[in-house]
Amino acid sequence: MQNQSIAPSQTPPRSRLDRGLLFLLLATVIFSFPNKPSFDLDASWRMALSQFFIDGLQFGKDVVFTYGPLGFVMGKTYSGLLFWSLLTWQLFAALSFAAFLMLWGERLAGWPRILFYAFFVLFAAGYDDALYMLMIALMGLELVRRSGQPWRGSSALLVAWLALLSTLKFTNLTLASCIIVVTTALALWHHRRGEAIRITAWYGGAFLVVWMLCRQSPLNIPAYLANSWFISQGYQEAMGITGPDKPFWTGLLVVTILLIYLTHYWLTQKERPRATAYSAILVALLYLGWKHGFIRADGHMIGFFYSALLAIVTYPILLGDNQPTAHWPRWALVGAGLLCLIGIRDTLPGVVDSAFDICQRRIWKNIGSAVQPSSIRAEYDTALTRELALYSLPQIKKTVGQHSVDVLGHDQATAIYNKFNYRARPVFQSYSVYTPELAQLNANFYASERAPDFVLLKVNSIDQRLAAMDDSAVLNILAQRYAYLLSENGFQLWQKNPGAFNSAAAAPRLLMSQKLSIGEPWTIQNYNPQPLWLTIDLRPSLLGRLRTFFYKPPFIQLVVQDTNNNISRYRMPAPMGRAGFIINPIIDDLMAYIRFTGGKPDRLIRQISLSLEASDQKYFAASATATLSSLQPSTAGAGFFAQNLRDKFYMFKTPPVSYNVPVFASPEQIDHHDVMIMHAPSEMVFDVPRGALLVKGQHGFIASAYANNNHTNGAEFVIVWSDGKDSAELYRKYLNPLSVPEDRGLISFELDLKNRPGGRLYFKILPGLYNDTGWDWTGWTGIEIK
C-alpha cells in the first residue's frame, strides 16, 4: 500500500535565489568553529577523545565512554590536534544538515514554514546534542515516509548517514538503532523483505566501514555496546542533580499533551503500522530527550524542549497527519509549543530573550572568520600557548620522559598539554566509574602489565560525593603498586614499583557482613586504625525501577561520623556503593589520600548510616547488604612527607623523619644563617643509616629571645641515640644567652657515631629553669649525618 500522506503541501514556487540564500543561512548558523582549549572537566574529555583517535585506541576495550571513535568531532575542542579535521566535519555537517532541513521545510507553507526554519535558526542550531538527535529523528521519519516506495539511492544515503552519526555518540547509536528496528519491522509487516534487508544491510555495512576506517577492530563492537550500556545506565544513577521545579513540571505537561496528541493521531490513522512507526520514533526521541534533560537537570533541560518542539513546528507533515477537520490537535500543539518556550526560558533565560542577538553574533562571527582564514589557526594556537604556560609541568615532564602516564581524576588536559605518553585506563575520567563493572575494568587494567609507568594524581569528585568513591578500586591498587615521587602545580606524580604485582594480596579481605536499615547507625570504630573497605548494596524496589526508567532514582546519602564526632554527608549513587570504596580513613581530598598512603591517617571512622528522604524510602528495599573488609596497609605515600620535610628543613643536609613542636616550626636567622625554630619543648627524629660515622650541626637562640627587653632563662639541647633496645645520651648543652654572652649566636657540635650502627637520633630542646618556656626561641641548622 502506498502512503497517502507523503505528498508535500501545495506551496507557491520560489526562486533559486531565495532557496540559495535560505540554504546559506541555515548552513552558516549550523556551522560552528571548534572550542578553544580549556582546563576544565568537559574540555578535558573532549580533548582526550582527539588524542585517543590519533593514538588509534580501541573503543569499548581501551576507551569506555559515552562517545564513540568519531566523538571528537562532536566534542570539537582544539588541543593542538586535528584542527582541520574538526573544521572539515563542521562544514560537512552544516551543509548536509541544511540541505536535509530544506527538504522538510519545503513541505510546509506560510507561517508553519517560517516557524520551522526559525526554530532551527534561533534555537536548535545552537545546541549540538539536540541538533544531532533532531537530525537523526528526521532521517528516520523520512525513511518511514518512503517505506513502500521504490528504493532510491538517497534512501541508502540516509541510512549510511545514520550509521555515521552512530559512531559519534552512544545516544546517537541508541536512537539510530531504534529507527533501524522500526523501519525494518514496518517493511517486514508489509512483506517487503527486500526493503528490510537493504535497510539493515546498509546500516550495518556503513557502520562497519566507518568503524574500520577509524582503525577500530570489528571484534571490539560487542564490548563497545556492552560497556557503553554500562556507562549510560550508570550515568542516570550517578549523575542526576536536583533542578528547578518549574521546568520539570512544564516538561511533564508538554509530555502529557504530546502523548494525548499521539494517541489521537494513532487512533485516527487508516494505516496503523505506518502510524505506529512514526509514533515509535517520535516517542524514542522524546524519551531520550527527557532522560538527557532531566537527569542532569541544568542547561541540559533545553534539549528535551527542543525535541518536543520538533513535533510542534513540523505539524502536520512530520507524522503525515491528515486530519483536516480536527482543529484541536493544532491548538493543543500550539499550547505545548508555548510551554516549551516557557520551559526553555525558565532553564536558560538568555536563550529565549536574546535569541536574535545570539543568532546574529553567531552568523557574523562565522562570516568574519571565514573571510580571514589565515588568522583562524593563529587565534587557536595563541589560546593553546596560554594554556600550556599555565599548566606546564616541566619537572614531571623531565622525570617521566617517554614513559607511559595516566591521569587519575578529570584533568586529562594536563597529559595532552604536556605531550606525555598518555596511556589512559578504559574509563578515563574517575567520576565516570559509575558501576561495579566499570570499576572492575579499570582495576583489571591497573593490575595488568598494561598499567602505566607513572600516574598523575588528583583526588577530587563532583556532586558532593566522597572522593574515595570515584575509581575506588584503582585508588586501592595505586596505594599497593605505586609510590609517591614528587608534586608540581597541584599534581602528584606516582611511579610504578618494579616487579610483578600480586593483585590478590591487595584485594579487600572480608571482615563482616550485615543488613543495614535506612537510618540505622553502624559502629565500626572497633576496627580502627586498620584501613577498611565498605560495600553497600541497596537495591531499588519495583516502584524504584519504574521511576528510574522514566526519570532518575532519588538521592542516597552516606552519613559518616569520625572518631572526633564530626559528621559529614556524602551523596552515594547506589551502583558506586555496590562497587565499594575505602571508608577508613575517610578520604575526601588529596591530602587525606596521601595521609592514608603515608601511614598518617587523619580522620578515622566511628560509624556510618544511610539517609533517604522519608518520601523516597518507597523506591528502595527496606535494608541494604553492607560488607566491611580490611585492606593491606600502605606506606606508598611516605615519600610525600619525606619530601615535605626536605623542603621545610632546607637548611639541613639531612632532614628529620618527623618532628613535634608546641607551636609552628618556622625558619629564622642566627648569625645570618637560616635556622629552623623549634620552640621548647620540642623534638626531631632522624634515621641513622648503617655505616654512618658522625653527626654534626649547629644550634642556638635567635637574638630577639634575649634582646629588646625579652629575657629567656635558657634552654637545654639534648641528642639521644637509640636502636629500640639500647639508648645513649650523646650530647647535652644548656644555653643561657641572656646571662652568658658566649651562649649567643650559633653553637657548633660534632658527634662520633662509629659505635652506633643504625637506629635513630632524637634531637630535643628542653625548657630552662622552673620549666619556663617564655622566649625559648631556639633553633637548629646544618644538621648532617654522614
HELIX and SHEET records of a PDB file:
HELIX    1   1 ARG A   16  ILE A   30  1                                  15    
HELIX    2   2 LEU A   41  ASP A   55  1                                  15    
HELIX    3   3 GLY A   71  GLY A   75  1                                   5    
HELIX    4   4 PHE A   83  GLY A  105  1                                  23    
HELIX    5   5 GLY A  110  LEU A  122  1                                  13    
HELIX    6   6 ALA A  124  GLY A  126  5                                   3    
HELIX    7   7 ASP A  128  ARG A  146  1                                  19    
HELIX    8   8 GLY A  153  SER A  166  1                                  14    
HELIX    9   9 PHE A  170  TRP A  189  1                                  20    
HELIX   10  10 ARG A  193  LEU A  213  1                                  21    
HELIX   11  11 PRO A  218  ASN A  220  5                                   3    
HELIX   12  12 ILE A  221  ALA A  238  1                                  18    
HELIX   13  13 ASP A  245  THR A  268  1                                  24    
HELIX   14  14 ARG A  272  ILE A  295  1                                  24    
HELIX   15  15 MET A  301  VAL A  313  1                                  13    
HELIX   16  16 TRP A  328  THR A  347  1                                  20    
HELIX   17  17 PRO A  349  ASP A  353  1                                   5    
HELIX   18  18 ALA A  355  ALA A  370  1                                  16    
HELIX   19  19 PRO A  373  LEU A  390  1                                  18    
HELIX   20  20 PRO A  394  VAL A  400  1                                   7    
HELIX   21  21 ALA A  413  TYR A  417  1                                   5    
HELIX   22  22 SER A  430  SER A  432  5                                   3    
HELIX   23  23 PRO A  436  ALA A  447  1                                  12    
HELIX   24  24 ALA A  467  MET A  469  5                                   3    
HELIX   25  25 SER A  472  ARG A  481  1                                  10    
HELIX   26  26 SER A  503  ALA A  506  1                                   4    
HELIX   27  27 GLN A  525  TYR A  527  5                                   3    
HELIX   28  28 LEU A  542  PHE A  550  1                                   9    
HELIX   29  29 ALA A  574  ALA A  579  1                                   6    
HELIX   30  30 LEU A  590  THR A  597  1                                   8    
HELIX   31  31 ALA A  614  TYR A  619  5                                   6    
HELIX   32  32 ALA A  638  LYS A  648  1                                  11    
HELIX   33  33 ALA A  703  ALA A  705  5                                   3    
HELIX   34  34 PRO A  741  ASP A  743  5                                   3    
HELIX   35  35 LEU A  769  ASN A  771  5                                   3    
SHEET    1   A 5 ASN A 421  TYR A 422  0                                        
SHEET    2   A 5 SER A 404  LEU A 408  1                                        
SHEET    3   A 5 PHE A 454  LEU A 457  1                                        
SHEET    4   A 5 PHE A 491  LYS A 496 -1                                        
SHEET    5   A 5 TYR A 482  GLU A 488 -1                                        
SHEET    1   B 4 ARG A 509  SER A 517  0                                        
SHEET    2   B 4 SER A 623  SER A 630 -1                                        
SHEET    3   B 4 LEU A 532  ASP A 537 -1                                        
SHEET    4   B 4 PHE A 581  ASN A 584 -1                                        
SHEET    1   C 4 TRP A 522  THR A 523  0                                        
SHEET    2   C 4 ILE A 605  SER A 611 -1                                        
SHEET    3   C 4 GLN A 557  ASP A 562 -1                                        
SHEET    4   C 4 ILE A 567  ARG A 571 -1                                        
SHEET    1   D 5 SER A 658  ASN A 660  0                                        
SHEET    2   D 5 SER A 682  ASP A 687 -1                                        
SHEET    3   D 5 ARG A 760  PRO A 767 -1                                        
SHEET    4   D 5 ALA A 715  SER A 722 -1                                        
SHEET    5   D 5 SER A 727  LEU A 735 -1                                        
SHEET    1   E 5 SER A 666  ILE A 670  0                                        
SHEET    2   E 5 HIS A 673  ILE A 677 -1                                        
SHEET    3   E 5 THR A 778  ILE A 785 -1                                        
SHEET    4   E 5 LEU A 694  PHE A 701 -1                                        
SHEET    5   E 5 LEU A 746  ASP A 752 -1                                        
END                                                                             
